[in-house]
Amino acid sequence: MIRTVIVDDEVLVRGGLRALLATAGDIEVVGEAADGVEAISVVREAAPDVVLMDVHMTLRDGIEATRQLVKMQDAPAILVLTSLDTDNNVLKALDAGAMGFILKTARPEQILTAVRMVAAGGTATTPDVMARLVGGPRVRNPHRVASARQRIELLNERHREVLLLVSRGYSNARIAKELVMTESTIKTYVSRMLDRLGLENRTQAALLVYESGMLDEPTDPEIPS
């Protein structure tokens, strides 16, 4: 059972999400909070696996709350909730340690899938929205593209392969299946890859790949099919 906490300052939004998550047989809502301050205490008490975190809240916003929650021992995975797919605060929340984001207008099945993905250790991002957040392939800043590619080139071939699969939101288990390796080995590869890139989590790695434009090149031999 995936234990979840919902953090949003709108009562109707929390109620709608609670009702939706209740329809899933593998997800349980174990707490709610109306702001970032309350979220910290609720998470400490409920020990959830996933926190659905609104970005814009009073007292303490979702970015600062995320930054504090990811420092906890056995920290939950943070899934950002937003109604603005071009909001720069979403990027700030991802930089703070969130494992992905989902629009409040997403279809019910997309929200449930996102919760399951981050609970399994993967990332939850919508490719078209991610592209708009970092700049679509036709409007990317060439200096940012070059910088991202230079960083990625520091990795060896295996780590680049793992990076590209991580950027697609694959969990360690799925990457292990794709590369015919053990899950523990993949976990080590992911950890070393993030360390060499100076990144804190898988979603930051996905952002780096999107910025590089590498996923716009389906014929690139370095991209696993």
Secondary structure, 3 states (H helix, E strand, C coil): CEEEEEECCCHHHHHHHHHHHHCCCCEEEEEEECCHHHHHHHHHHHCCCEEEEECCCCCCCHHHHHHHHCCCCCCCEEEEEECCCCCHHHHHHHHHCCCEEEECCCCHHHHHHHHHHHHCCCCECCHHHHHHHHCCCCCCCHHHHHHHHHHHCCCCHHHHHHHHHHHCCCCHHHHHHHHCCCHHHHHHHHHHHHHHHCCCCHHHHHHHHHHHCHHHCCCCCCCCC
